Amino acid sequence: MGGRRLRKTRQAVCAFANDLPNHGQPGIVFIGANDDGSAANIAVTDRLLQTLSDIKTDGKTVPPPTLTVERRVLKGAAMAIVTVWPADAPPVRYEGRIWIRIGPRRGLASAQDERILNEKRRYRDLHFEARPIAASSLSDLSRTIFEQEYLPNAVATDVLAANERTYEQRLASCGMVVSADEPTPTVLGQLVLGISPRTWIPGSYIQFLRIHGTTLGDPIADEAEIDGTIGLMLRRLDEKLHAHLTTRIDFTSQDREVRRRSYPMVALQQLARNAVLHRTYEGTNAPVKLYWFDDRIEIINSGGPYGSMTKHNFGKPGFSDYRNPQLAAAFKVLGYAQRFGAGITLARQALEKNGNPPPEFEIEPNFVMAIVRRAP
């Protein structure tokens, strides 16, 4: 599938997900049909179907769209069918641009179109992250972080340069406030831009413990409550992990010295970020917990499997769902997720390469615990 055709398909997926006309019905993209409806007679291979399925997870379209991909034979010709459901939290962006569709037209959203999409999000059954925090105000969000760190990565440069949207409109378009007319910060806004997120969301921090021993009753060597915006919190956690990682040097097993850490940094980052992203922030004051023992690290988050995820398919490639889809989009914007649904796979690969056992998972209805064992 050529790059130009794939870009047009992604644009169509984005437009159907935004559902500006409010049809409330799935949109369908036909791959293998000409503009006049005749068959293009293309080869619908497994590779093509996988390429189309990757639209959901490759991080170029955020929040991740809900779609299915299948092979169908229509009028004697094979076609790939992409079915796209309207997003619960519009606007959806492809590479920083909001695509919309009205009848046969597909194009970029205007400021008025964005306002309509924001209003649609406002009146739906909102994810907790999209709900307003009534007692907070615009002054509780950092304009510096939004305009200097978040916005340039969230919105395409040419769209940003148009400069026809107010500060409130841009916040609303990114889900940080309810709407431009009602600029009350949302849970997402506080998590990503909040001057003091923990004031409004008590569980939005990471409890770090370095324990000398193998049980919680053993002496604590280091402890920290790591809070702040999502970006600051994850940067501070990285610093803490680097400070405690030890490197072992092997002079004997090979003809040259080999330096290996007790744990690969990539694996710890992926599992910790997964915990922050996929946890529930509703109905709990519990933090994400990272307990570092002498023989293992335990990472615990509130909230069990969500949506299509179950105890049986948890962590398997190709299975993903999002309790916090807009927060997932923010992770992508901030550079903490390159590809959706790949965190556990990347952690497994890094652990295997470093000589650690595979990660273990304890999965319950109200929490998930990841266990990483020290390399022997």
N, C-alpha and C positions, 0 to 999 in steps of 0.2 A: 504494500500500500504506500503510494507516494507521499512525500512530506506535505505537499499542498493539499491533497485530498484528506489527509489525516487532520490537518489544521482546520479544514472546513467542517469535518465531522466533530471535532472538539468544540468548535463554535456553536454548532447545532445542538450538541448535548448541553452546553451552557445555557443556550437560549430556551430550550425545553425545560430545563431545571428551574429557570427563573419564572416561567409561566406568567408573563406579564398580563395576558388577557384574562388570567384567572379561570382557565378552562377546568382546572382541577382533575384533568385526565392525563395519563402518560402520553408523551410524544414519542414518535417512532422515526428512527433514521434508517434508511435503506442503503446498504452498501452493496453495489452491484447493479444499480439502476441508473440509467441516463436521466437527464433533466426532463425529457419528454415521457418518461415512464417506461421506456423500452429497456430490455435486459442488456447489461454491459458485458455479460458472459465472462466474469472474472472467476478466478480460482478461489473458492472460499476454504482456505486451509486452516488447520489448527493454529498456525502462527498468526494468521490474520485475526482470528477470534480472540487470541490471547492479547494481541496488540490493542484491540478495541476494549477488552476487559480492563486493561491497564489504565484507561482513561480515568477510572474511579480512584486508582491508588497511586498514580505517579506524582501527585502533588502539584500538577499544573492547573488543575481546576479545584477551587476551594470556595466554600466547604465541599467535601467530597460528594459528588452526585450519587443518587441511588439509581442504578441501572442494571439491566440484564443484557446478555449477548447470546444469540443463538443462530444456528444455520437453518434456513428455510428454503424450500423449493417452491417458487411462485411462477406460474405459467411456464413450467418446464425449465426454469433457470435457477441456479443456486444463488442465494443472496445471504448476506449477513444482516441480521436485524438487531438494532440497538434500541431497547425500550427504556425511556428516561422518565422517572417520576418527578412531579413538582417538588422543589425543595421546601423543607419545613422552615428554613432560616435563610431566605433570600436577602440581599442579592448574592448570586453565585458569580465568581470571576474566573475567566480563563486567561492565564498570564497577565493578571492585573486589569483586565477589561471585562466589563459587564455586557454580555451579548443577550439580545432579546429577539423575540419573534412575534409578529402580528400577521396572521394570514401567511402569505408567501414570503413576507419580508423578513430578512435577518439583518440586524445591524447593531451598532453600539448604542447603549442606553444614554439618554440625555439626563440632565439633572432632574427633570420632572419624572422621568421613568424611574430613576433611583428612588425618588421620594415615594412613588407608588409601591415599589418593591419593599421599601422599609416599612410602610404602613401594613403591607400584607404580613410581614413578620410579626409586627406588633400585635395583631389581632388573632393570631393562631394560638394553638395550644403550645406555648413556648417551652423549649428546653430550659432547664433551670438557669443555665449560663446566660440566656437571653432575657431573663426577667429583670425588671427594674429594682434598684435598691432605693426605696422611696425616701429614706432619710438623708441620702447623700446628694451632693450637688456637683455641678460642673467643676467647681474649684477643687474637688477631691481627686481630679484626674490630672496627670502631668501632661501639659501641652507640649513640653519640650520632647518627652519621649515619643509622643504621638507624631509630631511633625518632623523630628530629626531621625528617629530610629524606625518607627513602625510604618508610617505612610509611604515613604519612598520605596519600601520593599513590597507594599501591599497593592499599590496602584501603578499602572504603566506610566512611564515618564511623560508620554505625550498627553495622556489624560490629566495627569497632575499639572502639567504646564498650562493647560487651558485655564485653570485658576478661576472657574466660574462658580465654585461651590464654597459656601461659608465653612468656618471651622465646625459648627454644629452639624451641618449637612455631611461633612466628611466623617465625623465621628459616628453619625447614624448609619452611614453607608457601610462602615466597618463593624457595626453591631456594638459599639462602645456606649452608646446612649439609646434611649427608646426611639426618639425621632428628633428631627431638627426643631420642631415646634415644642417638643417636650424633652429637653436635653437632660433627663435624669439618667445617671450612669446605670448600666446593666452590671450583672455579676461579671460578665466577660470584661467590661470596661475596667472594673476594679482590679481584676486579676492581672490584666495586661498593662494598664496605665495608672493604677491607683497609687496615690501618694502614701497611703497606709492601708493596703488591701486587707490585712488581718483585722482591722477595726470593724470591717463590714462582713468579712467571711472568716470567722474565727479559726477554721481548720486549714486555712491556706498557708501552710508552712511545712517544713520538713524537719523532723526530729532526728538528729544525728547522734549516735552513740558509738564510741570506740571502746570496746570492752576487752580487758585483759583476762581472757578465759573463754569458756564455752557456754556459760549460762548467764542469765540476766542478774544473778546474784553475785557474780564476780566483780572485781574492782573496775570502775569506769576510768579510762585514761583520758578521754576527751568527750565533750558533749557540746552540742550547739542546737539552737532553734533558728533555722535558716528561713527567713521570710522576706517579704518585699514583692515586687512585681514578678511575674513568671520569668522574665528574662534575667533579672537580678538574682532571683532565687537559684536558678539553674547554673548561673555563672559562679555563684558562691559555693554551690555544692561541688562543682568541678574542682574548685580550688581546694576544698576539703578532701576530696578523694585523692587528688594528686599529692597532698601533704602526707597521706597515710599509706600510699602505695610503696611497697618495698621491691627492690630489684635483686634477683639472685643471679649469681654468675656461675656457669657450668664450664669447668676447664677440662673435664675428663671424658665426657661422652662423645665429643667430636674433636676434630683436629684444630679447632679454633674456639676461643671462648664464646659462649652464648649467654646473652643477657636476657632474662625473662622476669616479668613481674609476677607477683602472686596472683594478680587478677588483671585481665586486659581492661584498660580504661574504657574502650568502646563498649564492652559488654555492660559495665556498670552504668555508663551514661544511658544506654538504650533502655535498660530495665528501670532505672530511676525515672527517666523522662516518661516512659509508659505509665508508671504509677501516678505521676503528677497529671498526665493527660487524661487517663481513663478512670480516675477515681470519681466518686460522687462527692460533690460539694454541698449537697442538699441533705438536711436532717442529721448532720453530724458535725462535731467540733474536733474530730480526730485529725491529726496531721498525717502526712505520708511519713512512714518510719523507716529509717535505714540504720540497722543495727549491725555493727562490724565486730564479729567475734574473732578469736584466733584461728579458727578452722573454717569459717564461713561468713557470708554476708546475707542478711535477711532484709528484704525490701517489702514493705506491707502497705497496701492502700485500701481505703474504705470503698465498699461497693464491689459486688461480685460481677460475673459476666453480664453483659448488656445486649439486648436485642437478639440478633442471630447468633451471638457467641454463646457457647455452652461449655460445661465442664469437659466435654468430650472433644470438641474441636478447638479448644483454647490453644493459641500459639501455633497452630498448624498453618503453613503457607496457604494463602488464598482466602483465609477466613478473617474477616474484620468487621467491626461495627463500632459506632461512636456514640457514647453517652453525651459527649460534649463536642459536637461537630464544628462549632465556631471556634472553640479553643484549639481544635485540631488545625483549623485554618491559620490561627495565630501562631501556632508552633511552626508551621511551614514558613510563614512570613518572617518570623524571627530567626529562622535557620536551624531550628532544633528538630525538624523532621524533613528528610529529603524525599522520602517515599512513604506513603501511608501503608500501615499494616506490615511493615518489614522489620520493626524493632526487635522482636524476639528472634527472628531468623538471623539478623546481624549479630545479636548477642551470642547465639549458638555457634555461629561461625568463628567469632573471635575467641570464645572459650576453647573450642576444639583446637584452634591454631596455637593457643598459648599452653595447651596441655591440661586445662581444667576439665573436670567432669561436666556433662551437660547440665543446664539449669534445671532445677526442680520447681514445681508449682503446687501450692496448696490452694485449692479453689473452693470457696464457700459462698453462700448466697450474699453475705454482707462484707466479704473482704477477699483479697487475693494476696498471697505471699509468694514471692520469688526467692529461691535459695540458691546461692552461688557458692560452690565449694572451692577452697584454696587449691591451687595447683600443687601436686605432690612433689 
